[in-house]
């Protein structure tokens, strides 16, 4: 029985199907109308393979009794947004397992792909682990590691991790059904936990160092809500950025110090950021170098 959503859920279900795993049901989420949907539909994949699909998100006693009656050997959770309660986990005779897109015990919790970029990490990974009532805290079955490059965004990093997730399922599902899944205890004291992010978390503070601003922009750019600030009272999104300098003072934080073919040069708390693609709220996204830079510099425009 699978609880799955998003591209990570899709590739893991694909991997199970290729192994011939008999999936008795898929529990998934309907798409949020506010999301930019770039991933393939787990529900459509299940439908093509005659797997029953459910979008229930609350599991009361009647649902628990129903799932117990189905007697699943294994429960998998792949990018499912709800924490499964203990009575659901206990329905599986062999065990319940979750695929988490980080190298546990680091980045337990929500939005780990965004958080590793926000925090400037140089590597991350995927972890298959035994599920317990506490989020992402069960013993580890296996992990894969991926390097994070400066060119990575949340989207590109997601696409790096999905094949690693599918590979973990391909390698470890046979061990799980044979009752030989490894159990490597997590040292939670050595890890970290992060909560969900909201669009408001995309606010740029130009007093930050250039590297931190750059990391935020790439962590929340398309298909996420975007990093933003304000210019002359108007909300301004920065969809792509680069670092010109990481040290020194290019000017007062937030000051536009030049606009050219490479983009809009903005002083940070330390260093200089080049805003490459921007968009005023309600307008269209444009290359930052296309704006009238001379006017902005002479008017001493400041981003806040």
N, C-alpha and C positions, 0 to 999 in steps of 0.2 A: 504494500500500500504506500502510495507516494503523496506527499504534500509538497507541491512544487510550483514555481513561478519563474518568470524572467528567462533570459538566455541560458543562464547557468542551469536552471531546472530543465530546460529543453534538452541540452546536450547530455545531461545525466540520465534523463529518461531514454534518450536515444541509445546511450551506452547499455542500459539495462535491456532494452528491446533487442539489441544486437547479440546480447548474451543469452537471449531466450527466456529472460525472467518473466514469469507470469504475473503481470501487474493487475490487481483486482479492482483498483479504483485510484483516481487522481482527485485530490482536493487542491484547488487553485484559487486565485483571486481574479475578479473581473478587472479590466483595465480602468485606471483612474482617468477620467476625461482630461485632467490637468497635466497628465504625463506626456512627454514626447516618446512614443512607443517605437523603439528601434529593434526590439527583440522579437523572436519567433514565439508563437503561442503554444504553450504546453497543452492547453485544452484542445487545440486543433490537432496536435500530434496524437494525443490520446484518442480523439475521435476517429482518426484514420486507422487506429489499431483496435477499434471496438472496446476501448476501455471506458468504463463509466466515469463521468466527470461531475464533480460537486463543487459548489462555491460557498458552502456553509463556512461560517467563521466563528460561530459559537457552538460549543459541544457540551450540551447538557446531558443529564443521565440517560435520556432516550438514545442519544447519538452514541454514547459510550457503550450502551448495551448492544446497539446495532453493530458497532465496530468489533466488539467482542465476538459477536455471532459470526462475523466474517473470518475470524481466526487468522489474521495475517501472520506469517512467519517473521517477516521483516517489515519495519516501517522506515521509510527514508523521508528526510526533509531537505529540500533543495531550494534555498532562497525563499522559503515560506515566511511570511511576515508575522505570523503569530507564534507565540511560545506555546508548544503543545503541552497540555496538562498531564500530570503523572498517570491518571487513569487511561489516557490514550496511549501513552508510551508502553504501559503494561499490557496492552492488547497483543503485542508482538511476542511470539513464543521464543524467537531467537534474540531479538533485540531491536532497538530503535537507534537510527544513525542520522547525523546531520552533516552536510557539506557546507563548511563555512569559508568565505573568501578572505582568509588571512592566515598567517602562521601562528596559530594558537600556541600559548596563551595570550599573545599580543593581539590587540584589537578585537577583543570579544565585543559583542553587542552589534549595534546597527551601523550601517553605512561604512564598513571598514575600507572599501576601495577609495571612497572620498577622503576619509580621515588619514590614510597613509600618505596621500598626496599633500593634503593640508599641512601635515607635520614634516614633510620633506624626507620621508623614509627612502632608502635606497634599495630595499627589497621587501617583498611580501610573498604571499603564496596562497595555497588552499589546504584545508585540513578536513579530513573525514574523522568524525569522532562519535563515540557513544553518547546518546542523549540522556540527560538527566533533567530534573525539574529546573535547575538553575541554567541560565542562558550560556551556551558555549563552554560549559565547564566539565563535560564528561571526558573520560579517558580517550586518548588519541589512537586512531587506527592507522592512519598514514598521512603524510604531508608531501606536497610538492612546492618548490620555491621558484620565484620569478624575480628578475632584476627590474628595477624601476629606473627609467631613463628620464632626462629632462624633457624629452619630447613627448612623454606620456601624458595623456589626459585620463579622466575617469573612464571614458569610453574605450580608449585604446588599451588601458590596463585591464578592463573587464574582458576584452577580447583576448588578451594574453592568458587570462586565468581560466577561461571556460574550457579550452582543450585539456588543461592540466586537471581540471575537475573530472572531465570525462575519463581521462586516463586512470585517475584514482579509482573510480567506480569499476572500470574494466578490470583492473588488477586485484581489487580488494573484495568485490562482491562474491567471487567464488570462495574466498576464505570465510566471509561472513556466513554464507549459507551452510558451509561445512562446520560452523561452530568454532572456527580457529582464528577469529579476528583478533589482532593484537590489542593489547590494552596498555597504553603508556600514560601514566597519571600526569595530569597537568599541575604545574606549580603556579597557581593563580597569583600568588604574591609577586611573582616575577613577570607577570603579564600586565595587561592594561584593558580597560573597559571604556567604550565610548557609546553615547546615546545617539538617537536619530538627529539628523540635521534638518533645518527648516530654511526656506528661502532667505529669511532674515540673517542667517549665518553667513551669507555671501557678502556682507558689507565690508568694503575695503577701508582699512585705517591707514592712511598714507604716512603715518608716523612709524609704521612697521618698517623693518629692513626690506630691501628690494626682493630678496629671496623669498621672504614670507608672503609678500603680495603676489609674486609670480606663482607660488605654490597654490595659493587660494584660487587664483584665476583658472589654472588648469584643472583643479579639483572639482570645480562646479560649472565649467563651461558646457556647451551643448553636449548631451541632451538635458543637462541639469539647468536649474533656474538662472545661473550666472552670477558672477561677481559684479558688484555695483558700487557706485559712489554718487555724489551729487556735484553738478557743475552749474553755477548761476541759478541754483534752486531747482534744476531739472535732474531727474534720475538718469544716470549714465551707466550703461552696462559695458564692462570690459570683457570681451569674449576671447581675446588672445593677447598674450603679453610676452615680453622677453626681458632679460636682464642686461642692461648696458654696463652697469657697475654695481658691485656688491658693497663697496666701502666708500667712505668719503661723503661729503655733503654737496649735492648738485644744486642746492637751493633750499628754500623753505619747503617742508614736507607738503606735497600735493601741488606744488607750483608747476605749471606747464612751462618748461624751459626751452622747448623747441619742437617743431613739427617738420618732418621731412618724408622722404620716400619710405624710410623704414618704419615710420609711425610717429606717435606722439610721445615725446620724452618728458617724463614726470619725475620730479625729485621725490625720493622716499626718505624715511627717517634715517636710513643709511643706504647710500647708493642711488642708482637711477633706474627706473622701470620704463620700458618702451611699450606703450599701449598700441597694439597692432590692429585690432579690429574692435570697433566700438558701436554703440547704438543708444541713442536717446530714447527713453521710454515713449512708445507710440510711433517712433520713427523706424527706419530700416537700418539694418546692420551695414556698416561701411568700413573700408580701410581707414584707419585713423589718419593716415597721411593725406587723405583727400579733403580734410577740413582746412579752413583758412587759417593756417598756423600763425602767420604774421600778426593777424588781428588778435588772436588769443594771447600771444606772447606780449604784444604791446599793451593789451588790456590787463595784463598780469592775472590772467585767469588762474584760479586755484581749485583743485578738486578736493572735496571734503567727504 
